[in-house]
Every structure is written in structure tokens, then in C-alpha cells.
Amino acid sequence: MEYYDLIIVGAGPAGSTLANALQNSGKRILVLDKQTFPRDKTCAGWVTPAVMDTLNIDLEDYARSRTLQPISQFRIGMMGQSALENDHREVVSYGIRRCEFDAYLLDRVTCPKKLGTPVKSIERNNGNWVINNTWQAPLLIGAGGHFCPVARLLGERTGRHETVVAAKEVEFEMTAEQVQRCKARGDTPELWFCRDLKGYAWIFRKGNFLNIGLGREDNHKLNEHLDNFVEDMKAAGRIPDDLPGRFKGHAYLLYDHAKRPLVDEGLIRIGDAAGLAYTQSGEGIRPAIESALMAAGLIRNLEEFSAESLQPYGEAIAGRFGNRAENPKAGFQVPDWVRLRLASTLMRSHWFTRKVVTEKWFLHQEVPPLEMVKG
């Protein structure tokens, strides 16, 4: 049996950021993931400058052998209406490919990693968590996304009594002919809101790679909305009419809808495993990174991992992202004053689509960088 101070289940951005932040802490760390890296990850794939700064990523170095698409404009509309283009006159985000981005973050981690290793069993023994009857640690970190196996240890079965947002997307490298027929531009992602405001679709070009998808709370209508959107965009010439492959799906929880406890005896959940995606946009990368850093700031100075000693992490999450709504409404939390009657008019406003939709809901420009207290 191998002993560690903590075991991180999930090697995505949350898990790798936590492991990287604790590398000089003296803690013995093991990272587990059921997949090998690089691996495909269903995600539109953009990150803000705040994320890149928080992760101390050298943009020039990253872009040498990976996709890094600067974004300075957005094209926003409601399905069935014309879209508006807003020029921010500076780089406000970057397009990345998750297969490259996640592998890059994990490559920076020097602690032991067991990839391609599913978690088959989790047991409690003498104050330690025992994984697959092989590894044990007093602290277990759930960082494995919405269906993280650690979720089974905290509360009811994953997905039950939860308002889950489902999304489907496809990402592929266009041929030269497809490039000529694609009107979508790399510096201008397109966001198209469903008319009932229960979700939105996107078209996101990164060089010659094209990412198309749609996410909704109303899961049983997801395929219908996606099919209609794709056909409309093909007819408008926004995307090629010969898309390859099938759309892949994934699920996640919006922060205000998550019922998952963040800590318990010897347990912490971070990122999508904790249900931290931003309410208006569904973005999960920045909350994942920040939750990992908040957890690292606490863990670094702890010698024991009782629920009481771990509770400051939950308080830090609430302080950063707000208290979760006691009775949240289903779906993306578009404010009531935006809904239905005014929505069509607001989506024709350059001011609203730029200042509210893009800068507030999707870029979170009003949220200051995370300040960490060094231990």
C-alpha cells in the first residue's frame, strides 16, 4: 500500500492546478485520472487573460506549439434574429484547444501521476481513504468533473435532485475547402441565445480549427435545438455544410443550482466536481482554477483534515462566488428583467450585448483577480 498526504482524483485544470500549487509544500501528492493525456474534452475552449495570468502562463511560449487564438470581438444574437458585432479594441480572451491546454497544465506537475487509471473503489480505513486497495491518504480531493467518483461519497447519487446543464459540441480541423466556405472568424466568436433563454449556442474558430456547440438546461430538447441551429448556420454560410463526425456531450452544474457539499471528513471537491460553473455563461475553467488555488492555500498549512478544519475552504468559495441560492430557478440564470418580453429588444442593443452579455456574463471583467494569502 502506497501512502500519500493527499490524493487528487481528476487531472484536468482543477486537479493539475491544485497539484502544481502544492509542489513545494512538502506534501506527498498523487494525481489519478481514468484517461491518458492529451485527451479530448467537450468544451467551447476559451480562457480570459485573468486565467492565463493566474496560471502564470507565458503566452509566447504557449503559442509556439499550441493553438492560442486572440479574441477582440464577439458576434451575439438571438436565434431567428440578426446578430450584432461588438469590437472591444483589445484582446479580451483567448481561444484554446482543451486537449492541448489540459495537457500543458498537467505537464507542469512533477508529483506522481497515475493516468489511464479508473477509480474502482474508495474505502475508509483508520482515518485514511483507500483507493483501489492500492493507495491511501488522509485527504481526498474530488476534481474529476461532474461525474467525479468522489461525488458518491458526499450526499446522494450524482445527478439526482440536480438541475444539470447538458451540452454537445464538435471540434475539428477544417480542410482548405471548408476554410473558404466558413464565414466565422477567429477573432470573433459567435454566441446565439435560444429564444426561451434556457441556453445558447456558439461558433468558435481557432485558426483552422472550428468548434460548434449548444448547451441547455432542457436536456430532452437539446438535440432538437442543436439540429435546428446547425442547419440555420449552414444555410447562412457561417459554418461549412459538411461537418465531420458526431457531436459529443457532457454535463455540468451551474453554481446557483449545485447542492453538493464542498467538504467533509478528509474530503474536498473543486471545479466542476463541486458544481462551480458561472451561472450566466456556464464557464467552468476560471472557477476550477480559483477553487483549486483556494483549496491549496488552506491545505498547505494543515496537518489534519477534519471537516471542521476544511470548512474555511467552503467559506472562501462563498466569499468569492457568493452564497448559493436556496431556491434557484432552472436553467441559466438570466435576470427576470431580461427574460422573454425584453429579450428580443435587448439582443439588438450594442450596449447590452457588449456591456452585459459579453463583459459581465462571459468575461467577468468586473471580478478582480484572485488574491491569495501566501502561507
Secondary structure, 3 states (H helix, E strand, C coil): CEECCEEEECCCHHHHHHHHHCCCCCCCEEEECCCCCCCCCCCCCEECHHHHHHCCCCHHHHHCCCCCEEECEEEEEECCCCCEEEECCCCCEEECCHHHHHHHHHHCCCCCEECCCCCCCEEEECCEEEECCCEEECEEEECCCCCCHHHHHCCCCCCCCCCEEEEEEEEEECCHHHHHHCCCECCECEEEECCCCCEEEEEEEECCEEEEEEEECCHHHHHHHHHHHHHHHHHCCCCCCCCCCCCEEEEEEEHHHCCCCCEECCEEECHHHHCCECCCCCCCHHHHHHHHHHHHHHHCCCCCCCHHHHHHHHHHHHHHHCCCCCCCCCCCCCCHHHCCCCHHHHCCCHHHHHHHHHHHHHCCCCCCCCCCCCC
